[in-house]
Amino acid sequence: MTSSSVRNVLVAPTAFKGTLGPSAVARAMAAGVTAVWPSAEVIERPLSDGGNGLLEACAPLLGGRLSEHEVSGPLGEPVRARTLQAGRRAVIESAEACGLHLIPPERRAPLRATTRGVGELLHLVIEGGASEVVLGLGGSGTVDGGTGMARALGWRFEDEAGAPLLEGGGSLTGLARIYAPPHPVGVGVKALCDVENPLLGGEGAARVYGPQKGAGPEEVEVLEAGLARLADVLKTELGLAVAGLSGAGAAGGLGAGARAFLGAELVSGAEWMIGATGLRDLLASADLVVTGEGRYDAQSGMGKLTGRVVAAARRAGVPVLLVCGRVDGPLPGGVESADSGGRSLDASGISRLTRNACRGRADGHRL
């Protein structure tokens, strides 16, 4: 690929978790591209599949205003969390209220961590006039099946003796009855799932993601049993089957909770974002796509956002440059990669890595 052949470059990364959000990553990549091809038109489309960075990605697409609120954090202590409101549509990033990044490693408590703050954010945007909510699921430090969120909206969870359960997924094994509030939320909710996992089983919320949230082997089994009990009671008392839904296991079962307690539509966050950004139309005029994330591996190609971008570009016949902190495993045809070998990258590092990779392409390397 020669310098003169690159006229249009689409830069479409997601967040480098724990380092930079998608907007900062996109700016850094764009700077690297422009350093090599100064006359190229570079279009930036920061992306998120519902986890960290969703508000950043949606703000330039939807407009509106970002507001900050004080809500309950994952351990019950107050945290500051933002929402985006654009007319009658609001966007909530659940990780803002219950994210794993809000819990220091030494304080992680997956049996009692709660999604209550997500429900408080929902109440706030509804009070603010929203009739449609985009709820991003991902990056949570919780495994409570969305029961904390539901409590904030008036749902009650009781044991056999009629006593309210403690917050968190660890108490759900004692669940006997669920009581709905007198008035439902009354808004349309689209829940963006960053994974396709079901609620239960070997690929479910507790067994796959519990350890990432600090759960040891015994705690994982408690959480699995609690989520199974929640699914049973939802089915027998409310007639709702959530255990096997694709995406039900997202955010520690918050996907299942969103479906059960909000009537939410569970959708692929990656596909929603690709549609919202007009990515497929942009590919029609692109000579090159630059995308990336903190780590690209086998899971990235199984429904994750970066994998979906790569697949869309390949279908459009557009070459892809993948810039990541680390790339593990083989890449699809038509994709070249550059990584830092797992070393942490700041904005200047991402820009430099992108610039060097683009320079190699401009010097005649294959792409």
Contacts in CASP RR format, 6 or more apart in sequence:
PFRMAT RR
TARGET T0000
AUTHOR 0000-0000-0000
METHOD contacts of the structure
MODEL  1
MTSSSVRNVLVAPTAFKGTLGPSAVARAMAAGVTAVWPSAEVIERPLSDG
GNGLLEACAPLLGGRLSEHEVSGPLGEPVRARTLQAGRRAVIESAEACGL
HLIPPERRAPLRATTRGVGELLHLVIEGGASEVVLGLGGSGTVDGGTGMA
RALGWRFEDEAGAPLLEGGGSLTGLARIYAPPHPVGVGVKALCDVENPLL
GGEGAARVYGPQKGAGPEEVEVLEAGLARLADVLKTELGLAVAGLSGAGA
AGGLGAGARAFLGAELVSGAEWMIGATGLRDLLASADLVVTGEGRYDAQS
GMGKLTGRVVAAARRAGVPVLLVCGRVDGPLPGGVESADSGGRSLDASGI
SRLTRNACRGRADGHRL
1 287 0 8 1.000
1 288 0 8 1.000
1 319 0 8 1.000
1 361 0 8 1.000
1 362 0 8 1.000
1 364 0 8 1.000
1 365 0 8 1.000
1 367 0 8 1.000
2 362 0 8 1.000
2 364 0 8 1.000
3 36 0 8 1.000
3 37 0 8 1.000
3 362 0 8 1.000
5 287 0 8 1.000
6 37 0 8 1.000
6 40 0 8 1.000
6 287 0 8 1.000
6 288 0 8 1.000
6 362 0 8 1.000
7 39 0 8 1.000
7 40 0 8 1.000
7 41 0 8 1.000
7 287 0 8 1.000
8 40 0 8 1.000
8 41 0 8 1.000
8 43 0 8 1.000
8 285 0 8 1.000
8 286 0 8 1.000
8 287 0 8 1.000
8 288 0 8 1.000
9 33 0 8 1.000
9 37 0 8 1.000
9 40 0 8 1.000
9 41 0 8 1.000
9 42 0 8 1.000
9 43 0 8 1.000
9 286 0 8 1.000
9 287 0 8 1.000
9 288 0 8 1.000
9 289 0 8 1.000
9 290 0 8 1.000
10 43 0 8 1.000
10 45 0 8 1.000
10 279 0 8 1.000
10 282 0 8 1.000
10 283 0 8 1.000
10 286 0 8 1.000
10 288 0 8 1.000
10 289 0 8 1.000
10 290 0 8 1.000
10 318 0 8 1.000
11 26 0 8 1.000
11 29 0 8 1.000
11 30 0 8 1.000
11 33 0 8 1.000
11 42 0 8 1.000
11 43 0 8 1.000
11 44 0 8 1.000
11 45 0 8 1.000
11 289 0 8 1.000
11 290 0 8 1.000
11 291 0 8 1.000
12 26 0 8 1.000
12 44 0 8 1.000
12 45 0 8 1.000
12 46 0 8 1.000
12 47 0 8 1.000
12 277 0 8 1.000
12 279 0 8 1.000
12 289 0 8 1.000
12 290 0 8 1.000
12 291 0 8 1.000
12 309 0 8 1.000
13 22 0 8 1.000
13 25 0 8 1.000
13 26 0 8 1.000
13 29 0 8 1.000
13 46 0 8 1.000
13 47 0 8 1.000
13 290 0 8 1.000
13 291 0 8 1.000
13 292 0 8 1.000
13 293 0 8 1.000
13 306 0 8 1.000
13 323 0 8 1.000
14 22 0 8 1.000
14 25 0 8 1.000
14 46 0 8 1.000
14 47 0 8 1.000
14 48 0 8 1.000
14 49 0 8 1.000
14 53 0 8 1.000
14 291 0 8 1.000
14 292 0 8 1.000
14 293 0 8 1.000
14 305 0 8 1.000
14 306 0 8 1.000
15 21 0 8 1.000
15 22 0 8 1.000
15 25 0 8 1.000
15 48 0 8 1.000
15 52 0 8 1.000
15 53 0 8 1.000
15 56 0 8 1.000
15 293 0 8 1.000
15 294 0 8 1.000
16 25 0 8 1.000
16 293 0 8 1.000
16 294 0 8 1.000
16 325 0 8 1.000
16 345 0 8 1.000
16 350 0 8 1.000
17 52 0 8 1.000
17 293 0 8 1.000
17 294 0 8 1.000
18 52 0 8 1.000
18 101 0 8 1.000
19 294 0 8 1.000
19 344 0 8 1.000
19 345 0 8 1.000
19 346 0 8 1.000
20 28 0 8 1.000
20 345 0 8 1.000
20 346 0 8 1.000
20 347 0 8 1.000
20 350 0 8 1.000
21 46 0 8 1.000
21 52 0 8 1.000
21 53 0 8 1.000
21 56 0 8 1.000
22 46 0 8 1.000
22 47 0 8 1.000
22 48 0 8 1.000
22 53 0 8 1.000
22 56 0 8 1.000
22 57 0 8 1.000
23 46 0 8 1.000
23 56 0 8 1.000
23 57 0 8 1.000
24 347 0 8 1.000
25 46 0 8 1.000
25 292 0 8 1.000
25 347 0 8 1.000
25 350 0 8 1.000
26 44 0 8 1.000
26 45 0 8 1.000
26 46 0 8 1.000
27 44 0 8 1.000
27 347 0 8 1.000
28 347 0 8 1.000
28 348 0 8 1.000
28 349 0 8 1.000
28 350 0 8 1.000
28 351 0 8 1.000
28 354 0 8 1.000
29 290 0 8 1.000
29 323 0 8 1.000
29 350 0 8 1.000
29 351 0 8 1.000
29 354 0 8 1.000
30 42 0 8 1.000
30 44 0 8 1.000
31 351 0 8 1.000
31 354 0 8 1.000
31 355 0 8 1.000
32 351 0 8 1.000
32 352 0 8 1.000
32 354 0 8 1.000
32 355 0 8 1.000
32 358 0 8 1.000
33 40 0 8 1.000
33 42 0 8 1.000
33 290 0 8 1.000
33 354 0 8 1.000
33 355 0 8 1.000
33 358 0 8 1.000
34 40 0 8 1.000
34 42 0 8 1.000
35 351 0 8 1.000
35 355 0 8 1.000
35 358 0 8 1.000
36 355 0 8 1.000
36 358 0 8 1.000
36 359 0 8 1.000
36 362 0 8 1.000
37 358 0 8 1.000
37 362 0 8 1.000
40 287 0 8 1.000
43 282 0 8 1.000
43 286 0 8 1.000
45 277 0 8 1.000
45 278 0 8 1.000
45 279 0 8 1.000
45 282 0 8 1.000
46 53 0 8 1.000
46 56 0 8 1.000
46 57 0 8 1.000
46 60 0 8 1.000
47 57 0 8 1.000
47 273 0 8 1.000
47 274 0 8 1.000
47 277 0 8 1.000
47 305 0 8 1.000
47 309 0 8 1.000
48 54 0 8 1.000
48 56 0 8 1.000
48 57 0 8 1.000
48 58 0 8 1.000
48 93 0 8 1.000
48 273 0 8 1.000
48 305 0 8 1.000
49 192 0 8 1.000
49 193 0 8 1.000
49 194 0 8 1.000
49 268 0 8 1.000
49 269 0 8 1.000
49 270 0 8 1.000
49 273 0 8 1.000
49 304 0 8 1.000
49 305 0 8 1.000
50 93 0 8 1.000
50 136 0 8 1.000
50 137 0 8 1.000
50 138 0 8 1.000
50 192 0 8 1.000
50 193 0 8 1.000
50 194 0 8 1.000
50 269 0 8 1.000
50 273 0 8 1.000
51 93 0 8 1.000
51 94 0 8 1.000
51 95 0 8 1.000
51 136 0 8 1.000
51 137 0 8 1.000
51 138 0 8 1.000
51 139 0 8 1.000
51 192 0 8 1.000
51 194 0 8 1.000
52 93 0 8 1.000
52 95 0 8 1.000
52 101 0 8 1.000
52 138 0 8 1.000
52 139 0 8 1.000
53 93 0 8 1.000
54 91 0 8 1.000
54 93 0 8 1.000
54 136 0 8 1.000
54 192 0 8 1.000
55 66 0 8 1.000
55 82 0 8 1.000
55 83 0 8 1.000
55 84 0 8 1.000
55 91 0 8 1.000
55 93 0 8 1.000
55 96 0 8 1.000
57 273 0 8 1.000
57 277 0 8 1.000
58 84 0 8 1.000
58 91 0 8 1.000
58 134 0 8 1.000
58 276 0 8 1.000
59 66 0 8 1.000
59 84 0 8 1.000
61 276 0 8 1.000
61 277 0 8 1.000
62 84 0 8 1.000
62 86 0 8 1.000
62 89 0 8 1.000
62 91 0 8 1.000
63 84 0 8 1.000
63 86 0 8 1.000
64 84 0 8 1.000
64 85 0 8 1.000
64 86 0 8 1.000
64 87 0 8 1.000
65 84 0 8 1.000
65 85 0 8 1.000
65 86 0 8 1.000
66 82 0 8 1.000
66 83 0 8 1.000
66 84 0 8 1.000
67 82 0 8 1.000
67 83 0 8 1.000
67 84 0 8 1.000
67 85 0 8 1.000
68 80 0 8 1.000
68 81 0 8 1.000
68 82 0 8 1.000
69 80 0 8 1.000
69 81 0 8 1.000
69 82 0 8 1.000
69 83 0 8 1.000
69 120 0 8 1.000
69 121 0 8 1.000
69 124 0 8 1.000
70 78 0 8 1.000
70 79 0 8 1.000
70 80 0 8 1.000
70 81 0 8 1.000
71 78 0 8 1.000
71 79 0 8 1.000
71 81 0 8 1.000
71 97 0 8 1.000
71 116 0 8 1.000
71 117 0 8 1.000
71 119 0 8 1.000
71 120 0 8 1.000
71 121 0 8 1.000
71 124 0 8 1.000
72 78 0 8 1.000
72 79 0 8 1.000
72 97 0 8 1.000
72 114 0 8 1.000
72 116 0 8 1.000
72 117 0 8 1.000
72 120 0 8 1.000
72 152 0 8 1.000
73 79 0 8 1.000
73 81 0 8 1.000
73 97 0 8 1.000
73 98 0 8 1.000
73 102 0 8 1.000
73 114 0 8 1.000
73 116 0 8 1.000
73 117 0 8 1.000
74 97 0 8 1.000
74 98 0 8 1.000
74 99 0 8 1.000
74 100 0 8 1.000
74 102 0 8 1.000
74 103 0 8 1.000
74 113 0 8 1.000
74 114 0 8 1.000
74 115 0 8 1.000
74 140 0 8 1.000
74 141 0 8 1.000
74 142 0 8 1.000
75 103 0 8 1.000
75 107 0 8 1.000
75 109 0 8 1.000
75 112 0 8 1.000
75 113 0 8 1.000
75 114 0 8 1.000
76 114 0 8 1.000
76 116 0 8 1.000
76 167 0 8 1.000
79 96 0 8 1.000
79 97 0 8 1.000
79 102 0 8 1.000
81 96 0 8 1.000
81 97 0 8 1.000
81 117 0 8 1.000
81 121 0 8 1.000
82 93 0 8 1.000
82 96 0 8 1.000
83 90 0 8 1.000
83 91 0 8 1.000
83 92 0 8 1.000
83 96 0 8 1.000
83 121 0 8 1.000
83 124 0 8 1.000
83 125 0 8 1.000
84 90 0 8 1.000
84 91 0 8 1.000
85 91 0 8 1.000
85 125 0 8 1.000
85 128 0 8 1.000
85 129 0 8 1.000
85 130 0 8 1.000
87 130 0 8 1.000
88 129 0 8 1.000
88 130 0 8 1.000
88 131 0 8 1.000
88 132 0 8 1.000
89 130 0 8 1.000
89 131 0 8 1.000
89 132 0 8 1.000
89 133 0 8 1.000
89 134 0 8 1.000
90 125 0 8 1.000
90 130 0 8 1.000
90 132 0 8 1.000
90 133 0 8 1.000
90 134 0 8 1.000
91 133 0 8 1.000
91 134 0 8 1.000
91 136 0 8 1.000
92 118 0 8 1.000
92 121 0 8 1.000
92 122 0 8 1.000
92 125 0 8 1.000
92 133 0 8 1.000
92 134 0 8 1.000
92 135 0 8 1.000
92 136 0 8 1.000
93 136 0 8 1.000
94 115 0 8 1.000
94 118 0 8 1.000
94 135 0 8 1.000
94 136 0 8 1.000
94 137 0 8 1.000
94 138 0 8 1.000
94 139 0 8 1.000
94 140 0 8 1.000
94 251 0 8 1.000
94 254 0 8 1.000
95 101 0 8 1.000
95 136 0 8 1.000
95 138 0 8 1.000
95 139 0 8 1.000
95 140 0 8 1.000
95 251 0 8 1.000
96 121 0 8 1.000
97 115 0 8 1.000
97 116 0 8 1.000
97 117 0 8 1.000
97 118 0 8 1.000
97 119 0 8 1.000
97 120 0 8 1.000
97 121 0 8 1.000
98 113 0 8 1.000
98 114 0 8 1.000
98 115 0 8 1.000
98 116 0 8 1.000
98 117 0 8 1.000
98 118 0 8 1.000
98 140 0 8 1.000
98 141 0 8 1.000
98 142 0 8 1.000
98 251 0 8 1.000
98 254 0 8 1.000
99 138 0 8 1.000
99 139 0 8 1.000
99 140 0 8 1.000
99 141 0 8 1.000
99 142 0 8 1.000
100 108 0 8 1.000
100 139 0 8 1.000
100 140 0 8 1.000
100 141 0 8 1.000
100 212 0 8 1.000
100 213 0 8 1.000
101 139 0 8 1.000
102 141 0 8 1.000
103 109 0 8 1.000
103 113 0 8 1.000
103 141 0 8 1.000
108 141 0 8 1.000
108 213 0 8 1.000
108 214 0 8 1.000
110 141 0 8 1.000
110 142 0 8 1.000
110 143 0 8 1.000
110 169 0 8 1.000
110 210 0 8 1.000
110 213 0 8 1.000
110 214 0 8 1.000
110 215 0 8 1.000
110 219 0 8 1.000
110 223 0 8 1.000
111 168 0 8 1.000
111 169 0 8 1.000
111 170 0 8 1.000
111 171 0 8 1.000
111 215 0 8 1.000
111 219 0 8 1.000
111 222 0 8 1.000
111 223 0 8 1.000
112 166 0 8 1.000
112 167 0 8 1.000
112 168 0 8 1.000
112 169 0 8 1.000
112 170 0 8 1.000
113 141 0 8 1.000
113 142 0 8 1.000
113 143 0 8 1.000
113 144 0 8 1.000
113 168 0 8 1.000
113 169 0 8 1.000
113 213 0 8 1.000
114 142 0 8 1.000
114 144 0 8 1.000
114 147 0 8 1.000
114 148 0 8 1.000
114 151 0 8 1.000
114 167 0 8 1.000
114 168 0 8 1.000
115 140 0 8 1.000
115 142 0 8 1.000
115 144 0 8 1.000
115 145 0 8 1.000
115 146 0 8 1.000
115 147 0 8 1.000
115 148 0 8 1.000
115 149 0 8 1.000
115 251 0 8 1.000
115 254 0 8 1.000
116 148 0 8 1.000
116 149 0 8 1.000
116 151 0 8 1.000
116 152 0 8 1.000
116 167 0 8 1.000
117 148 0 8 1.000
117 149 0 8 1.000
117 152 0 8 1.000
118 135 0 8 1.000
118 146 0 8 1.000
118 148 0 8 1.000
118 149 0 8 1.000
118 152 0 8 1.000
118 254 0 8 1.000
119 148 0 8 1.000
119 149 0 8 1.000
119 150 0 8 1.000
119 152 0 8 1.000
119 153 0 8 1.000
120 152 0 8 1.000
122 133 0 8 1.000
122 135 0 8 1.000
122 149 0 8 1.000
122 152 0 8 1.000
122 153 0 8 1.000
122 185 0 8 1.000
122 262 0 8 1.000
123 152 0 8 1.000
123 153 0 8 1.000
125 133 0 8 1.000
126 133 0 8 1.000
126 185 0 8 1.000
126 186 0 8 1.000
126 187 0 8 1.000
130 187 0 8 1.000
131 187 0 8 1.000
131 188 0 8 1.000
132 187 0 8 1.000
132 188 0 8 1.000
132 189 0 8 1.000
132 190 0 8 1.000
133 187 0 8 1.000
133 188 0 8 1.000
133 189 0 8 1.000
133 190 0 8 1.000
134 189 0 8 1.000
134 190 0 8 1.000
134 192 0 8 1.000
134 272 0 8 1.000
135 189 0 8 1.000
135 190 0 8 1.000
135 191 0 8 1.000
135 192 0 8 1.000
135 258 0 8 1.000
135 262 0 8 1.000
135 264 0 8 1.000
136 191 0 8 1.000
136 192 0 8 1.000
136 194 0 8 1.000
136 251 0 8 1.000
136 269 0 8 1.000
137 191 0 8 1.000
137 192 0 8 1.000
137 193 0 8 1.000
137 194 0 8 1.000
137 247 0 8 1.000
137 250 0 8 1.000
137 251 0 8 1.000
137 254 0 8 1.000
137 255 0 8 1.000
137 258 0 8 1.000
138 194 0 8 1.000
138 195 0 8 1.000
138 250 0 8 1.000
138 251 0 8 1.000
138 254 0 8 1.000
139 194 0 8 1.000
139 251 0 8 1.000
140 213 0 8 1.000
140 251 0 8 1.000
140 252 0 8 1.000
140 254 0 8 1.000
141 213 0 8 1.000
141 252 0 8 1.000
142 168 0 8 1.000
142 169 0 8 1.000
142 213 0 8 1.000
142 251 0 8 1.000
142 252 0 8 1.000
142 254 0 8 1.000
143 168 0 8 1.000
143 169 0 8 1.000
143 205 0 8 1.000
143 206 0 8 1.000
143 209 0 8 1.000
143 210 0 8 1.000
143 213 0 8 1.000
143 215 0 8 1.000
143 223 0 8 1.000
143 227 0 8 1.000
143 252 0 8 1.000
143 253 0 8 1.000
144 167 0 8 1.000
144 168 0 8 1.000
144 169 0 8 1.000
144 170 0 8 1.000
144 172 0 8 1.000
144 252 0 8 1.000
144 253 0 8 1.000
144 254 0 8 1.000
145 169 0 8 1.000
145 172 0 8 1.000
145 199 0 8 1.000
145 205 0 8 1.000
145 227 0 8 1.000
145 230 0 8 1.000
145 252 0 8 1.000
145 253 0 8 1.000
145 254 0 8 1.000
145 255 0 8 1.000
145 256 0 8 1.000
145 257 0 8 1.000
146 252 0 8 1.000
146 253 0 8 1.000
146 254 0 8 1.000
146 255 0 8 1.000
146 256 0 8 1.000
146 257 0 8 1.000
146 258 0 8 1.000
146 261 0 8 1.000
147 155 0 8 1.000
147 157 0 8 1.000
147 165 0 8 1.000
147 167 0 8 1.000
147 168 0 8 1.000
147 169 0 8 1.000
147 172 0 8 1.000
147 230 0 8 1.000
147 257 0 8 1.000
148 167 0 8 1.000
148 168 0 8 1.000
149 254 0 8 1.000
149 257 0 8 1.000
149 258 0 8 1.000
149 261 0 8 1.000
150 157 0 8 1.000
150 257 0 8 1.000
150 260 0 8 1.000
150 261 0 8 1.000
151 157 0 8 1.000
151 167 0 8 1.000
153 181 0 8 1.000
153 185 0 8 1.000
153 261 0 8 1.000
153 262 0 8 1.000
154 181 0 8 1.000
155 178 0 8 1.000
155 179 0 8 1.000
155 180 0 8 1.000
155 181 0 8 1.000
155 261 0 8 1.000
156 164 0 8 1.000
156 178 0 8 1.000
156 179 0 8 1.000
157 164 0 8 1.000
157 165 0 8 1.000
157 172 0 8 1.000
157 175 0 8 1.000
157 177 0 8 1.000
157 178 0 8 1.000
157 179 0 8 1.000
158 164 0 8 1.000
158 165 0 8 1.000
158 175 0 8 1.000
158 176 0 8 1.000
158 177 0 8 1.000
158 178 0 8 1.000
158 179 0 8 1.000
159 165 0 8 1.000
159 174 0 8 1.000
159 175 0 8 1.000
159 176 0 8 1.000
160 174 0 8 1.000
160 176 0 8 1.000
162 176 0 8 1.000
162 177 0 8 1.000
165 171 0 8 1.000
165 172 0 8 1.000
165 174 0 8 1.000
165 175 0 8 1.000
169 222 0 8 1.000
169 223 0 8 1.000
169 226 0 8 1.000
169 227 0 8 1.000
170 222 0 8 1.000
170 223 0 8 1.000
170 226 0 8 1.000
172 225 0 8 1.000
172 226 0 8 1.000
172 227 0 8 1.000
172 229 0 8 1.000
172 230 0 8 1.000
173 222 0 8 1.000
173 225 0 8 1.000
173 226 0 8 1.000
173 229 0 8 1.000
174 226 0 8 1.000
174 229 0 8 1.000
175 226 0 8 1.000
175 229 0 8 1.000
175 230 0 8 1.000
175 233 0 8 1.000
176 233 0 8 1.000
177 233 0 8 1.000
177 237 0 8 1.000
178 233 0 8 1.000
178 234 0 8 1.000
178 237 0 8 1.000
178 238 0 8 1.000
180 238 0 8 1.000
185 262 0 8 1.000
188 262 0 8 1.000
188 263 0 8 1.000
188 264 0 8 1.000
189 258 0 8 1.000
189 262 0 8 1.000
189 263 0 8 1.000
189 264 0 8 1.000
189 265 0 8 1.000
190 264 0 8 1.000
190 265 0 8 1.000
190 267 0 8 1.000
190 272 0 8 1.000
191 250 0 8 1.000
191 254 0 8 1.000
191 255 0 8 1.000
191 258 0 8 1.000
191 259 0 8 1.000
191 262 0 8 1.000
191 264 0 8 1.000
191 265 0 8 1.000
191 266 0 8 1.000
191 267 0 8 1.000
192 267 0 8 1.000
192 268 0 8 1.000
192 269 0 8 1.000
192 272 0 8 1.000
192 273 0 8 1.000
193 246 0 8 1.000
193 247 0 8 1.000
193 249 0 8 1.000
193 250 0 8 1.000
193 255 0 8 1.000
193 266 0 8 1.000
193 267 0 8 1.000
193 268 0 8 1.000
193 269 0 8 1.000
194 250 0 8 1.000
194 251 0 8 1.000
194 269 0 8 1.000
194 270 0 8 1.000
194 304 0 8 1.000
194 305 0 8 1.000
195 247 0 8 1.000
195 249 0 8 1.000
195 250 0 8 1.000
195 304 0 8 1.000
196 246 0 8 1.000
196 247 0 8 1.000
196 268 0 8 1.000
196 302 0 8 1.000
196 303 0 8 1.000
197 203 0 8 1.000
197 204 0 8 1.000
197 205 0 8 1.000
197 208 0 8 1.000
197 209 0 8 1.000
197 247 0 8 1.000
197 248 0 8 1.000
197 249 0 8 1.000
197 250 0 8 1.000
198 204 0 8 1.000
198 243 0 8 1.000
198 244 0 8 1.000
198 245 0 8 1.000
198 246 0 8 1.000
198 247 0 8 1.000
198 248 0 8 1.000
198 249 0 8 1.000
199 205 0 8 1.000
199 227 0 8 1.000
199 231 0 8 1.000
199 242 0 8 1.000
199 243 0 8 1.000
199 244 0 8 1.000
199 245 0 8 1.000
199 248 0 8 1.000
199 249 0 8 1.000
199 253 0 8 1.000
199 255 0 8 1.000
199 256 0 8 1.000
200 206 0 8 1.000
200 224 0 8 1.000
200 227 0 8 1.000
200 228 0 8 1.000
200 231 0 8 1.000
200 243 0 8 1.000
200 244 0 8 1.000
201 207 0 8 1.000
201 224 0 8 1.000
202 208 0 8 1.000
204 249 0 8 1.000
205 223 0 8 1.000
205 227 0 8 1.000
205 248 0 8 1.000
205 249 0 8 1.000
205 250 0 8 1.000
205 252 0 8 1.000
205 253 0 8 1.000
205 256 0 8 1.000
206 215 0 8 1.000
206 220 0 8 1.000
206 221 0 8 1.000
206 223 0 8 1.000
206 224 0 8 1.000
206 227 0 8 1.000
206 252 0 8 1.000
207 220 0 8 1.000
207 224 0 8 1.000
209 249 0 8 1.000
209 252 0 8 1.000
210 216 0 8 1.000
210 219 0 8 1.000
210 220 0 8 1.000
210 223 0 8 1.000
210 252 0 8 1.000
211 220 0 8 1.000
213 252 0 8 1.000
215 223 0 8 1.000
227 253 0 8 1.000
227 256 0 8 1.000
228 243 0 8 1.000
230 256 0 8 1.000
231 241 0 8 1.000
231 242 0 8 1.000
231 243 0 8 1.000
231 256 0 8 1.000
234 240 0 8 1.000
234 241 0 8 1.000
234 242 0 8 1.000
234 260 0 8 1.000
235 241 0 8 1.000
235 242 0 8 1.000
235 243 0 8 1.000
238 260 0 8 1.000
240 259 0 8 1.000
240 260 0 8 1.000
242 248 0 8 1.000
242 256 0 8 1.000
242 257 0 8 1.000
242 259 0 8 1.000
242 260 0 8 1.000
243 256 0 8 1.000
245 255 0 8 1.000
245 256 0 8 1.000
245 259 0 8 1.000
245 266 0 8 1.000
246 266 0 8 1.000
247 255 0 8 1.000
247 266 0 8 1.000
248 255 0 8 1.000
248 256 0 8 1.000
248 257 0 8 1.000
248 259 0 8 1.000
248 266 0 8 1.000
249 255 0 8 1.000
249 256 0 8 1.000
250 266 0 8 1.000
255 264 0 8 1.000
255 266 0 8 1.000
257 264 0 8 1.000
258 264 0 8 1.000
258 266 0 8 1.000
259 266 0 8 1.000
268 303 0 8 1.000
268 308 0 8 1.000
269 305 0 8 1.000
270 303 0 8 1.000
270 304 0 8 1.000
270 305 0 8 1.000
270 307 0 8 1.000
270 308 0 8 1.000
271 308 0 8 1.000
273 305 0 8 1.000
274 280 0 8 1.000
274 308 0 8 1.000
274 309 0 8 1.000
274 312 0 8 1.000
279 309 0 8 1.000
279 312 0 8 1.000
280 312 0 8 1.000
280 316 0 8 1.000
283 289 0 8 1.000
283 312 0 8 1.000
283 313 0 8 1.000
283 316 0 8 1.000
283 318 0 8 1.000
284 316 0 8 1.000
286 313 0 8 1.000
286 316 0 8 1.000
286 318 0 8 1.000
287 318 0 8 1.000
287 319 0 8 1.000
288 318 0 8 1.000
288 319 0 8 1.000
288 320 0 8 1.000
288 321 0 8 1.000
288 361 0 8 1.000
288 367 0 8 1.000
289 309 0 8 1.000
289 313 0 8 1.000
289 318 0 8 1.000
289 319 0 8 1.000
289 320 0 8 1.000
289 321 0 8 1.000
290 320 0 8 1.000
290 321 0 8 1.000
290 323 0 8 1.000
290 354 0 8 1.000
290 358 0 8 1.000
291 306 0 8 1.000
291 309 0 8 1.000
291 310 0 8 1.000
291 313 0 8 1.000
291 320 0 8 1.000
291 321 0 8 1.000
291 322 0 8 1.000
291 323 0 8 1.000
292 306 0 8 1.000
292 322 0 8 1.000
292 323 0 8 1.000
292 324 0 8 1.000
293 300 0 8 1.000
293 304 0 8 1.000
293 305 0 8 1.000
293 306 0 8 1.000
293 324 0 8 1.000
294 324 0 8 1.000
294 325 0 8 1.000
294 326 0 8 1.000
294 345 0 8 1.000
295 324 0 8 1.000
295 325 0 8 1.000
295 326 0 8 1.000
295 327 0 8 1.000
295 328 0 8 1.000
295 342 0 8 1.000
296 306 0 8 1.000
296 307 0 8 1.000
296 322 0 8 1.000
296 324 0 8 1.000
296 326 0 8 1.000
296 327 0 8 1.000
296 328 0 8 1.000
296 337 0 8 1.000
296 339 0 8 1.000
297 326 0 8 1.000
297 327 0 8 1.000
297 328 0 8 1.000
297 329 0 8 1.000
298 328 0 8 1.000
298 329 0 8 1.000
300 306 0 8 1.000
300 307 0 8 1.000
301 307 0 8 1.000
301 308 0 8 1.000
301 310 0 8 1.000
301 311 0 8 1.000
306 322 0 8 1.000
309 320 0 8 1.000
310 320 0 8 1.000
310 322 0 8 1.000
310 332 0 8 1.000
310 335 0 8 1.000
311 332 0 8 1.000
313 319 0 8 1.000
313 320 0 8 1.000
314 320 0 8 1.000
314 332 0 8 1.000
314 333 0 8 1.000
314 334 0 8 1.000
314 335 0 8 1.000
319 334 0 8 1.000
319 335 0 8 1.000
319 336 0 8 1.000
319 367 0 8 1.000
320 334 0 8 1.000
320 335 0 8 1.000
320 336 0 8 1.000
321 335 0 8 1.000
321 336 0 8 1.000
321 337 0 8 1.000
321 338 0 8 1.000
321 354 0 8 1.000
321 357 0 8 1.000
321 358 0 8 1.000
321 361 0 8 1.000
321 367 0 8 1.000
322 331 0 8 1.000
322 335 0 8 1.000
322 336 0 8 1.000
322 337 0 8 1.000
322 338 0 8 1.000
323 337 0 8 1.000
323 338 0 8 1.000
323 339 0 8 1.000
323 350 0 8 1.000
323 353 0 8 1.000
323 354 0 8 1.000
323 357 0 8 1.000
324 337 0 8 1.000
324 338 0 8 1.000
324 339 0 8 1.000
324 340 0 8 1.000
325 339 0 8 1.000
325 340 0 8 1.000
325 341 0 8 1.000
325 342 0 8 1.000
325 343 0 8 1.000
325 344 0 8 1.000
325 345 0 8 1.000
326 339 0 8 1.000
326 340 0 8 1.000
326 341 0 8 1.000
326 342 0 8 1.000
327 337 0 8 1.000
327 339 0 8 1.000
331 337 0 8 1.000
334 367 0 8 1.000
336 357 0 8 1.000
336 361 0 8 1.000
336 365 0 8 1.000
336 366 0 8 1.000
336 367 0 8 1.000
338 353 0 8 1.000
338 354 0 8 1.000
338 356 0 8 1.000
338 357 0 8 1.000
339 353 0 8 1.000
340 349 0 8 1.000
340 353 0 8 1.000
345 353 0 8 1.000
361 367 0 8 1.000
END
